Amino acid sequence: MPTAVGHALFASALGAGFRARPAVTAVAAFCAVAPDLDVLAFRFGVPYEAPLGHRGFSHSLVFAALSGLAATFAMRMIFRGDPRSAFVPTFALLTLATASHGVFDALTDGGLGVAFFSPFDNTRHFLPWRPIAVSPLALARFFSERGLAVIASEAVWIGAPSLLLWLAARWRSARAA
Protein backbone atom coordinates (compact mmCIF):
# COMPACT_ATOMS: atom_id res chain seq x y z
CA MET A 1 0.00 0.00 0.00
CA PRO A 2 1.06 3.58 -0.42
CA THR A 3 1.23 5.58 2.80
CA ALA A 4 -1.77 7.37 4.28
CA VAL A 5 -0.12 10.62 3.21
CA GLY A 6 -0.05 9.53 -0.43
CA HIS A 7 -3.70 8.49 -0.38
CA ALA A 8 -4.81 11.71 1.32
CA LEU A 9 -2.68 13.89 -0.95
CA PHE A 10 -4.36 12.55 -4.08
CA ALA A 11 -7.83 12.94 -2.55
CA SER A 12 -7.01 16.55 -1.68
CA ALA A 13 -6.04 17.20 -5.29
CA LEU A 14 -9.33 15.60 -6.38
CA GLY A 15 -11.13 17.97 -4.02
CA ALA A 16 -9.49 20.91 -5.78
CA GLY A 17 -10.57 19.46 -9.11
CA PHE A 18 -14.16 19.27 -7.88
CA ARG A 19 -13.93 22.76 -6.35
CA ALA A 20 -15.06 21.24 -3.09
CA ARG A 21 -15.22 23.27 0.09
CA PRO A 22 -12.32 22.55 2.47
CA ALA A 23 -14.43 20.44 4.84
CA VAL A 24 -15.57 18.18 1.99
CA THR A 25 -11.97 17.88 0.78
CA ALA A 26 -10.93 16.87 4.29
CA VAL A 27 -13.63 14.18 4.30
CA ALA A 28 -12.39 13.03 0.87
CA ALA A 29 -8.88 12.69 2.31
CA PHE A 30 -10.27 10.61 5.18
CA CYS A 31 -12.26 8.46 2.72
CA ALA A 32 -9.08 7.82 0.73
CA VAL A 33 -7.28 6.57 3.84
CA ALA A 34 -10.20 4.71 5.46
CA PRO A 35 -9.87 1.41 3.53
CA ASP A 36 -6.64 0.71 5.42
CA LEU A 37 -8.55 0.55 8.69
CA ASP A 38 -8.89 -3.10 7.66
CA VAL A 39 -5.45 -3.69 9.21
CA LEU A 40 -7.27 -3.67 12.54
CA ALA A 41 -8.69 -7.06 11.50
CA PHE A 42 -5.23 -8.55 12.09
CA ARG A 43 -5.75 -7.92 15.82
CA PHE A 44 -8.86 -10.11 15.70
CA GLY A 45 -7.13 -12.95 13.87
CA VAL A 46 -8.58 -12.22 10.43
CA PRO A 47 -6.05 -13.45 7.86
CA TYR A 48 -4.73 -11.08 5.22
CA GLU A 49 -6.26 -13.10 2.38
CA ALA A 50 -9.76 -13.32 3.95
CA PRO A 51 -12.62 -11.33 2.38
CA LEU A 52 -12.47 -8.93 5.34
CA GLY A 53 -8.67 -9.07 5.50
CA HIS A 54 -6.24 -6.44 4.28
CA ARG A 55 -7.03 -5.23 0.75
CA GLY A 56 -10.29 -7.19 0.84
CA PHE A 57 -13.83 -5.76 0.95
CA SER A 58 -12.72 -2.36 2.28
CA HIS A 59 -10.72 -1.86 -0.91
CA SER A 60 -13.58 -2.81 -3.24
CA LEU A 61 -15.62 -0.65 -5.56
CA VAL A 62 -18.77 -1.57 -3.62
CA PHE A 63 -17.17 -0.30 -0.41
CA ALA A 64 -16.12 2.89 -2.22
CA ALA A 65 -19.67 3.53 -3.40
CA LEU A 66 -21.21 2.75 0.00
CA SER A 67 -18.65 4.92 1.79
CA GLY A 68 -19.14 7.72 -0.70
CA LEU A 69 -22.90 7.51 -0.22
CA ALA A 70 -22.72 7.50 3.60
CA ALA A 71 -20.21 10.36 3.69
CA THR A 72 -22.27 12.36 1.18
CA PHE A 73 -25.40 12.05 3.31
CA ALA A 74 -23.38 13.15 6.34
CA MET A 75 -22.04 16.15 4.41
CA ARG A 76 -25.54 17.03 3.18
CA MET A 77 -26.81 17.05 6.75
CA ILE A 78 -23.97 19.34 7.82
CA PHE A 79 -24.14 21.76 4.86
CA ARG A 80 -27.87 21.95 4.12
CA GLY A 81 -28.71 24.38 1.35
CA ASP A 82 -25.11 25.06 0.30
CA PRO A 83 -24.90 24.68 -3.50
CA ARG A 84 -21.25 23.65 -3.16
CA SER A 85 -22.38 20.48 -1.41
CA ALA A 86 -24.73 19.30 -4.18
CA PHE A 87 -25.36 15.57 -3.97
CA VAL A 88 -23.92 14.28 -7.25
CA PRO A 89 -20.55 16.08 -7.21
CA THR A 90 -20.05 15.38 -3.51
CA PHE A 91 -20.93 11.70 -3.98
CA ALA A 92 -18.63 11.48 -7.03
CA LEU A 93 -15.71 13.08 -5.17
CA LEU A 94 -16.05 10.95 -2.04
CA THR A 95 -16.55 7.73 -4.01
CA LEU A 96 -13.59 8.44 -6.30
CA ALA A 97 -11.42 9.35 -3.32
CA THR A 98 -12.27 6.04 -1.64
CA ALA A 99 -11.86 4.03 -4.86
CA SER A 100 -8.49 5.65 -5.56
CA HIS A 101 -7.13 3.79 -2.53
CA GLY A 102 -7.60 0.38 -4.14
CA VAL A 103 -6.25 1.61 -7.46
CA PHE A 104 -3.06 2.91 -5.88
CA ASP A 105 -2.67 -0.32 -3.88
CA ALA A 106 -3.05 -2.31 -7.11
CA LEU A 107 -0.16 -0.29 -8.54
CA THR A 108 2.22 -1.42 -5.79
CA ASP A 109 4.96 -4.02 -6.06
CA GLY A 110 3.85 -6.09 -3.05
CA GLY A 111 1.00 -7.70 -1.20
CA LEU A 112 -1.68 -10.08 -2.43
CA GLY A 113 -3.59 -7.73 -4.70
CA VAL A 114 -6.89 -5.91 -4.27
CA ALA A 115 -10.39 -7.43 -4.11
CA PHE A 116 -11.95 -4.80 -6.38
CA PHE A 117 -15.15 -6.79 -6.94
CA SER A 118 -15.80 -7.99 -3.38
CA PRO A 119 -18.29 -9.09 -2.08
CA PHE A 120 -19.26 -10.65 -5.42
CA ASP A 121 -15.80 -11.94 -6.26
CA ASN A 122 -12.98 -12.00 -3.72
CA THR A 123 -10.23 -12.58 -6.29
CA ARG A 124 -7.29 -10.25 -5.66
CA HIS A 125 -6.01 -8.17 -8.57
CA PHE A 126 -3.00 -6.06 -9.42
CA LEU A 127 -2.80 -3.66 -12.33
CA PRO A 128 -0.43 -4.71 -15.13
CA TRP A 129 1.96 -1.87 -14.30
CA ARG A 130 3.17 -1.75 -10.68
CA PRO A 131 5.62 1.15 -10.18
CA ILE A 132 4.78 2.12 -6.57
CA ALA A 133 6.93 0.64 -3.80
CA VAL A 134 4.72 -1.09 -1.25
CA SER A 135 4.67 0.59 2.13
CA PRO A 136 5.58 -1.33 5.28
CA LEU A 137 2.64 -2.00 7.61
CA ALA A 138 4.70 -1.30 10.73
CA LEU A 139 5.37 2.37 11.49
CA ALA A 140 8.86 1.59 12.82
CA ARG A 141 9.90 0.34 9.38
CA PHE A 142 9.42 3.80 7.87
CA PHE A 143 12.65 4.88 9.52
CA SER A 144 14.71 2.58 7.36
CA GLU A 145 16.17 2.48 3.88
CA ARG A 146 12.99 0.74 2.69
CA GLY A 147 10.84 3.51 4.21
CA LEU A 148 12.81 6.16 2.33
CA ALA A 149 12.42 4.19 -0.90
CA VAL A 150 8.63 4.13 -0.37
CA ILE A 151 8.52 7.87 0.20
CA ALA A 152 10.60 8.51 -2.92
CA SER A 153 8.37 6.20 -4.95
CA GLU A 154 5.23 7.97 -3.75
CA ALA A 155 6.71 11.37 -4.50
CA VAL A 156 7.11 10.32 -8.14
CA TRP A 157 4.00 8.19 -8.72
CA ILE A 158 1.44 9.88 -6.44
CA GLY A 159 2.88 13.25 -5.40
CA ALA A 160 3.76 14.54 -8.87
CA PRO A 161 0.41 13.57 -10.49
CA SER A 162 -1.43 15.01 -7.47
CA LEU A 163 0.46 18.27 -7.83
CA LEU A 164 -0.35 18.41 -11.55
CA LEU A 165 -4.03 17.75 -10.85
CA TRP A 166 -4.07 20.45 -8.18
CA LEU A 167 -2.31 22.95 -10.47
CA ALA A 168 -4.74 22.20 -13.31
CA ALA A 169 -7.68 22.73 -10.94
CA ARG A 170 -6.24 26.04 -9.76
CA TRP A 171 -5.60 27.15 -13.34
CA ARG A 172 -9.17 26.23 -14.31
CA SER A 173 -10.55 28.15 -11.32
CA ALA A 174 -8.46 31.20 -12.16
CA ARG A 175 -9.68 31.17 -15.77
CA ALA A 176 -13.32 30.86 -14.64
CA ALA A 177 -12.99 33.88 -12.30
Sequence and secondary structure as in RCSB ss.txt:
>XXXX:A:sequence
MPTAVGHALFASALGAGFRARPAVTAVAAFCAVAPDLDVLAFRFGVPYEAPLGHRGFSHSLVFAALSGLAATFAM
RMIFRGDPRSAFVPTFALLTLATASHGVFDALTDGGLGVAFFSPFDNTRHFLPWRPIAVSPLALARFFSERGLAV
IASEAVWIGAPSLLLWLAARWRSARAA
>XXXX:A:secstr
   HHHHHHHHHHHHHHTT  HHHHHHHHHHHHGGGGGGGGGGGT  TTSTTSTTSGGGSHHHHHHHHHHHHHHH
HHHTTT GGG HHHHHHHHHHHHHHHHHHHHTBSSSS B TTTTT    B  S   B    SSGGGGSSHHHHHH
HHHHIIIIIHHHHHHHHHHHHHHHHH 
